[in-house]
Structures are given as structure tokens and as C-alpha cells.
Amino acid sequence: MLKSEIIYSSLFKKFPGLVFGFSTKHGGVSPEPFCMNLSASVGDDIENVKKNREIFFRQLGINEDNVTFQKQIHSAIINYSPAPSHFDGCDAIYTDIKNNYLAVSVADCIPVFLFDPGKKIVAGIHSGWKGTHGKIVTGAIEKLRSQFSVKPSGLYAYIGPGISQEKYEVGPEVGTLFSEEICIYKNGKYYPDLRKENFNQLVKAGLKKENIEVSDLCTFTEKDLLHSYRRDGVKSGRMFGVIGMRS
């Protein structure tokens, strides 16, 4: 596989033992439009999905048996993962257990990954407009504070590829939920910047700006590189962002 088939975080690469990677459309066995689709619930052939996952996880040097999955429901629900498992209905997971790799499925919503190098704790967050409005990132950091006495100033974060403000048109029922700083109103349409709002939540929670890396890749715009539900509808595949600690 070409290195360009997986997106890495330059910030996370500094930490030995931390495993992180974000898949793209490239490198899979599924036919168009699914390509390197990693979701078993979008209509892709399940055998192709299994092969795609095997390819991706092998590239990261991990086994699917050591991955924690979550059925994402566009919520602000956060769960602790004590061992590789599957959660039915949440959008953020965190763990202090090594060889437990957390998967976040993405096709436009904003993925946020957290790492505490001192306490060896990771989190994977799926933040769509509902999760962003519900401050799921803030909630996840509070969980780390209360359960593990994590200091936000020591956390590192990567905000992965997601839909850009320019391409994220919503109605007033969504747009009016956000401040004017976050949501632009023009020509009768609303355009919230979910990436910026999640960044702001990180900073407000106490993270240092220099400890936050933000991808500028837009899932909608990068048609040849990334899946996008907004762009491709029901025939869109899903990427995975995976984070965990190797023992």
C-alpha cells in the first residue's frame, strides 16, 4: 500500500507506542463507489468489507480482534472501553487499556482524537452537528478528568478530515443552534463550522493550542480521496480513524 492511502497525524507520530491512522478511499477491494469502505452497514458486500478492514488494520500493525467499535447514533453519549468490544449506541469512547484500539467511523462528521502521554489514555470522538451542539468533546474531556484526573493542558488532540463549513449547508433548525461566530448565514442558508466549534471546545476545556492538530481536508471536496455522505448519499462508504496504545 502507498503511504498516501492512510492519513497520519504529525502530532501523534511523536509518541512511541501510540498507534493512529485514518483511512481513505484508496487501497480497498470494493468496487466503486465503495472502494476502501470499512462499514458493514452501507450496502457493501460484507466479504469485501472484511478484506478492507484486514488491509487497513494490517497497515496499522493491529488485529481487528483488538479494536473497539461503536454504533454511532449522532449523540453526545460517551463510553469507557475496558477491553476491545462493540458499543451499541454512542459517539465517543475512551480507554486506558493498551492493545485496545478505538475506531471512529467517518463520512462527513468531525472526528476528534485525544491522547494523554502521561497517563496513557486515548479517546475517539464522532462529532456531528448533534454531538457538537451537545458538546461531546467537552463531555469526553470531563470524563477523563473525573475518572483519571487527567489535566487538559497535558492532552494532545487531532481533529481529522470532515466536511468544511463551505460545503455544510443546513436549515434554520440546525443553523440557529450555533453562534454567529460558528455559523454563517448567507442567501437564506446556514453554514456552521463544526471543525471550529470542536476546536473551541478543546481550547475552552484547557488544551493548549499548540497541542491541537487540525486537518484541513474536506470530505465533500476531496472526491478522489475521501468518502462523503453529503456528496454521494446512500452509496457512500465510510472511513475509520483508529487510535490506541501498543504494549
C-alpha positions in Angstrom: 0.0 0.0 0.0 1.1 3.5 -0.7 1.6 5.6 2.4 -0.8 8.2 1.0 -3.6 5.6 1.4 -3.6 6.3 5.2 -3.6 9.8 6.8 -1.4 10.2 9.8 -1.1 12.8 12.5 2.3 14.5 12.7 1.5 15.5 16.3 0.7 11.9 17.3 3.7 10.5 15.5 6.0 12.0 18.2 4.8 9.4 20.7 6.3 5.9 20.7 3.7 3.2 21.2 0.8 5.4 20.1 -1.0 3.9 17.1 -3.1 6.2 14.9 -4.3 6.2 11.3 -7.2 7.5 9.3 -8.2 5.5 6.2 -9.1 7.0 2.8 -10.9 5.7 -0.3 -7.7 4.1 -1.6 -6.3 0.6 -1.1 -9.5 -1.4 -0.8 -11.1 -4.3 -2.8 -14.7 -3.0 -3.0 -15.9 -1.8 -6.4 -16.8 1.9 -7.0 -18.3 3.8 -5.2 -17.4 1.9 -2.0 -13.6 1.5 -2.7 -11.9 1.2 0.7 -15.2 1.1 2.6 -14.9 -0.1 6.2 -18.6 -0.1 7.2 -20.7 -3.2 7.2 -24.0 -1.2 7.1 -23.9 0.8 3.9 -24.8 -1.9 1.4 -21.2 -3.0 0.5 -20.5 -6.7 0.2 -19.6 -8.0 3.7 -16.7 -10.1 2.4 -15.2 -7.0 0.8 -15.6 -5.1 4.0 -13.8 -7.8 5.9 -10.9 -7.7 3.4 -10.8 -3.9 3.5 -10.6 -3.9 7.3 -7.9 -6.6 7.2 -5.9 -4.4 4.8 -6.3 -1.3 6.9 -5.6 -2.8 10.3 -2.6 -4.7 9.0 -1.2 -1.4 7.7 -1.5 -0.1 11.3 0.0 -3.3 12.7 -3.0 -4.3 14.7 -5.7 -7.0 14.7 -9.4 -6.4 14.4 -9.9 -8.6 17.5 -8.2 -5.7 19.4 -10.5 -3.0 18.1 -13.4 -1.3 19.9 -16.2 -0.3 17.6 -19.2 1.8 18.3 -22.6 2.0 16.6 -22.7 5.8 16.2 -26.1 7.4 16.6 -25.3 11.2 16.4 -25.5 11.6 20.2 -23.4 13.0 23.0 -23.1 9.6 24.7 -19.6 8.6 25.9 -18.5 5.2 27.0 -15.4 3.8 28.7 -14.0 0.7 27.0 -12.3 -1.7 29.4 -11.5 -4.2 26.6 -11.9 -4.5 22.8 -15.7 -4.6 22.3 -18.7 -3.2 20.5 -20.9 -0.4 21.9 -24.5 -0.2 20.6 -25.3 3.5 20.5 -22.7 6.0 21.4 -20.4 8.5 19.7 -17.3 8.7 21.9 -15.2 6.0 23.5 -12.1 6.2 25.7 -9.7 3.8 27.3 -6.5 3.4 29.4 -6.0 -0.2 28.3 -3.2 -1.0 25.9 -3.9 -3.0 22.8 -7.4 -1.7 22.8 -7.8 0.4 19.6 -10.7 2.7 19.3 -12.4 3.1 15.9 -14.4 6.2 14.8 -16.4 5.9 11.5 -16.5 9.0 9.3 -18.3 10.2 6.2 -18.6 14.0 6.9 -18.9 14.4 10.7 -15.9 15.7 12.6 -13.7 13.1 14.2 -11.7 14.1 17.2 -8.9 12.0 18.8 -7.3 12.6 22.2 -4.2 11.4 23.9 -2.7 11.8 27.3 1.0 10.8 27.0 1.5 10.8 30.8 -1.4 8.7 31.8 -1.5 6.7 28.5 -5.2 7.4 27.8 -6.8 7.7 24.4 -10.3 8.8 23.2 -12.1 8.6 19.8 -15.0 11.0 19.2 -17.5 11.3 16.4 -18.9 14.8 16.5 -21.7 15.6 14.0 -23.9 18.7 14.5 -25.9 17.0 17.3 -22.7 15.9 19.1 -21.1 19.2 18.5 -24.1 21.1 19.8 -24.3 18.7 22.7 -20.6 19.4 23.5 -19.5 15.8 23.2 -15.8 16.8 23.1 -16.2 18.8 26.3 -18.0 15.9 27.9 -15.3 13.4 26.9 -12.6 15.6 28.4 -14.7 15.9 31.6 -14.9 12.1 31.7 -11.1 11.9 31.5 -10.8 14.5 34.3 -13.2 12.8 36.7 -12.2 9.2 36.1 -8.4 9.5 35.6 -7.6 13.0 37.0 -6.4 14.0 33.5 -5.2 17.6 33.2 -6.5 19.0 29.9 -3.3 21.1 29.5 -1.4 17.8 29.0 -3.7 16.4 26.4 -3.0 16.3 22.7 -5.7 16.3 20.0 -6.2 15.6 16.4 -9.2 16.9 14.5 -9.5 14.7 11.4 -11.0 15.2 8.0 -14.6 16.2 7.9 -17.0 18.4 6.0 -15.9 22.0 5.6 -18.1 25.0 6.5 -18.4 26.0 2.9 -20.0 22.7 1.9 -22.1 22.1 5.0 -25.4 23.8 4.3 -28.2 23.3 6.9 -31.6 24.6 7.7 -32.6 27.1 10.4 -33.5 24.3 12.8 -29.8 23.4 12.9 -28.1 26.7 12.0 -29.7 28.7 14.7 -28.3 26.4 17.4 -24.9 27.8 16.8 -23.5 31.3 17.5 -22.7 33.8 14.7 -19.0 33.1 15.3 -19.6 29.5 14.3 -22.4 29.7 11.8 -22.5 31.9 8.7 -25.9 33.0 7.3 -26.0 33.9 3.6 -28.6 33.8 0.8 -31.1 32.3 3.2 -28.8 29.4 4.1 -26.9 28.5 7.2 -23.3 27.2 7.2 -22.0 26.0 10.6 -18.3 25.4 11.1 -18.3 22.2 13.1 -14.5 21.9 12.9 -14.0 25.4 14.5 -16.6 24.7 17.2 -14.9 21.5 18.2 -11.5 23.3 18.3 -13.0 25.9 20.5 -14.3 23.3 22.9 -10.9 21.8 23.2 -9.3 25.1 24.0 -12.1 26.1 26.4 -11.6 22.8 28.2 -7.9 23.7 28.8 -5.9 22.2 25.9 -3.0 24.2 24.6 -3.5 25.4 21.0 -0.1 24.1 20.1 -1.2 20.6 21.2 -4.1 20.5 18.7 -3.6 19.5 15.1 -6.4 20.2 12.6 -6.8 18.5 9.3 -7.8 20.9 6.5 -9.2 18.1 4.3 -12.9 18.4 3.4 -14.7 15.1 2.9 -17.1 16.7 0.4 -14.4 18.4 -1.7 -11.9 15.5 -1.7 -13.9 13.3 -4.0 -11.0 11.1 -5.1 -9.6 10.7 -1.6 -12.4 10.7 1.0 -15.9 9.3 1.4 -18.8 11.8 1.9 -22.4 11.1 2.7 -23.4 14.6 1.8 -21.8 14.2 -1.6 -22.6 10.6 -2.5 -25.7 9.8 -0.4 -26.6 6.2 0.4 -23.8 4.8 -1.9 -21.1 6.4 0.2 -18.6 4.3 2.1 -17.1 5.1 5.5 -13.5 5.8 6.6 -12.1 4.7 10.0 -9.9 6.7 12.3 -8.3 4.4 14.8 -6.3 5.3 18.0 -4.7 3.1 20.6 -1.6 2.2 22.6 0.6 -0.7 21.8 2.1 -2.6 24.8 
